[in-house]
């Protein structure tokens, strides 16, 4: 059906059948095609306007469809409509609205919302030009008709979304337009709108509470940008306060009052407004929180009190800074009188109510800190409230944490902020309060609930951040603090509490032990008892996988800090964790105690114990061999199985297991340091044997990706740990890794390995690099040239990262003084590589890669640009490098406002600051060829010769900006 043949009287009835959600697919397809026809036609959409104006269709989906068509015309084609068509839209909307006034039943909410959006879009397009009387026309038509008022209020909210809502991103042009609309509304219509709201609120309070709530929402939305005096006056505020006593209205009335209170105004006026509101609310009984059972209302009321409290804090801050001593004192007194209400809300059983007041509480504590004025009762009450609210509910599901649990975790973070602030106001008081709660609970932990025990330990844990110490040194310095913390830690580790049978208590115990691991440097006699709790059913062998997993990590940290005090326990610990160090074979159907990620921490811990022990090198070697030999033995067996395995799923499981073995061995090497090297510990041969065992995996014909990645990571570690001992293994490993690169990532991850070898060993690996250089480069070129889909963003990103890695590799070679690696590749290959660097500098809109390319070019100019440089290179500088330095910044994709990109052009200009002959070439040949005037040419050449890099950068940036105009 052609667009031109759409009847102005009749719509395509068959297509309209497809609008029903239950319609067949063919009808739905017809409806979509019809919708597109109506949208794109110059005038066929008018059939929808007629249908709406005359109320032709009763089907809700057809009405919605008509509004959608109209919406499209207004949103995307309004400028192309004739004045008559624009008038038709205005008339259609008003006729439809007039029809609503006469209907006995209102339209469905989704139709009214869509109508309001279309009204709002029309308003935005036409208020400043063709329809300045938009609100006058609407209000004159609807009067106090409830159906009309409903659409009017929905339209106001839709206008707020289009014009005011800061969460919606607008273009600069839209921002300017919206500012003009708001200015026009303030001047012309806002007083009459406010009056209409007042009339609506009064008229419908009893008969139509839903309309009243809508109106309250409108007032709350608009109050942020209109003259507050129109709302914040006795007449309006008294009406709002009266609605606080109406059950159906009070939540929205609370929200509305909140917006009024948060509106910016002079601090003395704000203090008076808040105080007058509080006076009325208190006299009406709203401050008696404990007598109110409606938690939804209390959550809104708590938010209102929070807004009033924060407004008073802001008023006090401004008055105090401005030197208004008397007014600031009044604001402070007003604040203090709100503390009892704050405490009632903070300590409320419902966490939403409590969470809504946290902001005021935090700001109030900040005021106390600033005035160095302590209300001991207030502080202590807030501390006790925070401690109480930190406690878990009995309903908290530790095994299957859902949305409610996540919300409580976030709420706890807010409470922790209050605790930190309390510590700044009254550190001694907080320490005393926590000490009292902790000691009272731990003395009776066998009979106390898990919630009490957990929060007692949690409070001790939180003191670590609330009372900060340099590098965790909580047990030196201030004797009162160290003594209190030391007493609590001694009680914690000697009380037997580690055996409490609840996951939350177990986790909190180990978290706190590790948070205060420096305690054991002061009292090392407690280390054995804590070690046992880590190693037995309380820790690594706990019934909960969550506890075992976390303890694996915490045990690693504990040992790293205290290894010097564990020499006499090392072999006992290694014996006790031996079964946790076993590689779980893929065919084992039994779940392991620890996951492979958890085992990484156990292997690292074992490595730390062996390396940092006081045993002689021979013993360390024997212990390390006994740790790693089971891994290498298992690796050989599994690799043989993998080579003969045909089933892909089984192959993946075997490869996974092999990767874990390599990862575990690699993790043990993290224990070595500059003071305790592999060689000093006698472990060189052990790791060399591992390397020999793992390298054959590189030639495995299946599961190459995961195996190569694991072995590559191991090689990275061995380059650091074995140093020169690793060199004999590098050529064969590189050959295997370069062969059959299936995916871009293979090469991308291989290049950093070669770069690491290059940077570390330099001249020692020059012959090897010369040999591997072109095969590597050709492999990179081959992968980069592979075709990919235009819209395959993942493939494009992978290629971009590979290109960056390639340029970084060339940069590593040039910056390591190994230019012979590149120079000895033959003239044709050198030229090919150089052109890729020029291409990277100019053609690819990637500032990171461009910067690297210009750094390479700058280094090559320095190395080969002189008389003793590479033959033909000076000519390459003139023909290609100099143009690149000017062409790159002139590209449309080159963003000269971006700091990273400006760095690129700075690197580029460094390339051409290489002696007077370059300046002469620029002055006499190159710049004139770009039609640069003699004056500008002279200016550029002078700037290039002066030494100040900042002046050069700023000048060249301005030069390229002018050139792009």
Phi, psi and omega in degrees: 000117184288153182302319187293338185270003178294127182284139177287340181269316185244143173263166180288099187296323180295318179296324182293335177298331181286354179283339178291130182302336182268005183291159176294159183300322182294321178292322179296322179295318177300318181298320180295317179297317180297319179301315180296320179300311182296324181294318190272343181290150179292324185222355183296335179299341183297336177297325177292319179300317180296319181298321180288317184294323184263356179061041186294322186254140177262344181291125183299323183291327177290318178301313180300318179302314180300317178296323178298316179298315179298317180302317180298316180299316183290319187287319190245345186228014186301318182297334182269356179282146177287160177305324180294321179292320177297321178295323179299319179297314180299315181294321180301313182298316182290324178293319178299317181295321179298323177297326180295326182295332184266346180289142178285329179242138178288162174294166176297149182305323183292332177284317178299321178295317180294319177300317180298321177298318180292318174304313183296318179297318178297318178302312183299320182286330194239350185300318184282349185235287190266343187224061180293340180263026183309307184288324178299316181295318181296310183294323179296324183283313189279329182054234177245026175290124187300322179294319180291318180299322179301312180294320178302314182291320177297322178296318178299320178292323178293323176296319177302317180297321183283324192253326192248320190309116183283345180283345180266129183282128179240151175286161178305322180295319178293323178297316179297315179300314181296324177297316179297320179297313181297319179299316180296319179295319180300318184287323194252321193234343187304315179303319181289328176295315180299319178298320180296323179296317181299317180295318180296314181299323180284321187285325190253008183305319183266315190279324184225074182300331181293325177290320177301316179298319177301317182294319177299322178296319178299312180302315180299324181287320187275340187296338183292337185232002177257171179297117186296333182298336178291335182252313185280063176228164186304317184300310185284315184295321179297323177296316179296317181295324178296329181282347173294341181264359179261120190303319183286344188248341195294329179295314179292325177297321176301312180300319181295314178297324178300314180297322178296314182297324184276354179293136181295135177198172181302139187301321180292320178295320180296318179299316180296317180300312181297316182296320180292321177298314182298321181300314181293316182297320181292317181293335178275359175091008183289341181281351178275073188300323185292345180267357183261127183260343183279099185290330179296317177294316181299327177296318177293318180296321178297322177295321177297314179297321177300316179297317179295316180297314180294327176295320177295321177298316180296319178298313180300317181300313181295317181293319180294318179293325181279358177080014179275083190298312184296312182294324179295320179296322178295318179297321180293320178296320178299320178299311184300325181290345180270351185299316178303318179294318177305314182295320178301318182284322181297323186267003182300147182298328181280121185293330178296318179297315180295315183298327183291344183256356185299322181301315178297316180301315180298313181295323179296317177297325178295323176296313180302321180295319183290320184274358181049049188227115190247118170270096187304320181295313180300313180299312182296321179296319178295317178302312181296323178296315179298315181299319180295315186286343176290344187287136176298150168280157177295334183280353183300127184263100183284336183276332182219078186287123181246207185295318180298318179294319179297321179295323179292322178299317178295319179299320177300324179296322177295318179295325178297323176299320178295319180297318178298319180292321176301322180296328179284328181281312184219075184300319182294319180296318180296315180300318180294317182294315179296318179301320182293312179298316183298308184295320179299321183283316185292330178298333183236034188296332181296330183254351183282154177289157180300328181297318180294314183294316182299315184289330177297314179291322180300319179297319176299316178301315184294332178301332181301326178263328180294324177246080191295152176223147181293123178054035176072018182277068182282350188245030172215154181100235183306109187294324181297315180293310184298321181296316181295314180295319181296319178298316181294319179295319179298317178297316183300311188279341183256000186275348186083006183297336182300343180269006181297131187271067171206134186302320183296322179289317179301312180299314182295324178300308184290323176301317184287321177302318181281326176303321182250042182297338179291343175303323185284347171286330179277320180232072185293348180297344181271354184300313184302317183293324179286321177304316180297323179292327175295320192272338186258203186297347179278338185235262185297340180246024178297154181290340182266124177301326180298317179293313181303316182297312182292322181294327178303315179292314183295323178298320177301315179294318181301314182292320180300321181285323193246016185301331181294337181263010186244010186305319184283351181254355193306305187290330176294316179298313181300322179294318184288333182260007186304317182291339178279350181261007181279141176283118183286114182291149185295335182277354181286118182278352182274135178291135180285158178297321182239149173284167180298325177295321177294321181298330177305318180293324180291319177296319178297319178298315178300318178299316180298316181298317181291309187294319186266004175289170183263012179291156175292164185303323182297319181291320178299319179298316181297317180294317180294322178295318180293335177284320189264335183301317176303327179291315183290323177298313179296324181299314181299315181296315183292324180294320177297319179296318182298319183299331183258355183282136182255331183284125188296319180297320179291322177301314181298320180295317179295315180298322178300314181296318178298318179298321178297318180301315179295317180297321179296315180298318180298320184293328179297331183288347178294344181289337184284153181216182178297329180277327181240083183276167178301319183294314181297328181273001178071024187255007182304311184297323181299313182285330175296319178297319177301315181300315179297327179287321187279329187299324179303339178297337181294335181261008178294130186285346181239159178053040185300317187305305185291322181293314181297320180299317181294312182294323178300316178299320179296319178298320177304314179296318184291330176299323178285316189276316184270342182053232187301336182298340182276342188302319180300337183272345189292313184302312182295319180298318180295318180301316180293321183286335178278337183285135175053052176288106187280324184232157181305321185297329178305309180291318182301324180275339179284324184300316178301329178295312179296321179296320178297316178298316181299309183295326185279316189257345176044243188301333181298331182252010182303312179301317180297315182296321178299325181285321187268347189303303185291320175303321179293314181297318180295323177297320178296313180300320182297317180292319181294333182273352180297135180291148177218157178298144181300323184262013179276088185293325180297316179294320179297319179294319179299317179295320178299316180293323178294318179299317178299316180298320179299312180295323178296322178298313178298319179298318179301318180296312184291323182282344178271008179070029183245046183296342179294334178301316179282319185296329185269018181267003182090146188303315184297317180291319179300315181298318181298316179295317181299320180293328176294327180288320175299316180299317179297326181286329189251314196270334184261124181282067181226095186306324182294313179293319181299316179300315179301316181298317180292328175295318178298311182299319179299317180293319180293323176300318179296319184281316189247002186279346183273190182293328182269008183282189182293137180300132177086352184289322177304322178296322178296324179299310183294319187279330189233316185288314180300312177301323180300320182296334179262326184288322183302309182292343181272354179295143179301328182282351184276109186269104183282356174270350182270128184300318181298319182288324177297324175301324179299310182295329176295316177299323180296316182293332177297328181299330188253015175260055190237068173093163185294332182294330177291315180300318180298317180297317179299315186291320189263334185238302194289306183298318174301327179293339177267010182062033174278133184296155179303323181296312180294320179302313179299318181298313180300314183295324178293316180297320181297335183269348181272151193279342187285111184295326182293317178299316180300313182300313183294320181294312183295325177298313179296321180301312182289327177296319178295319184294333182278346183291000000 
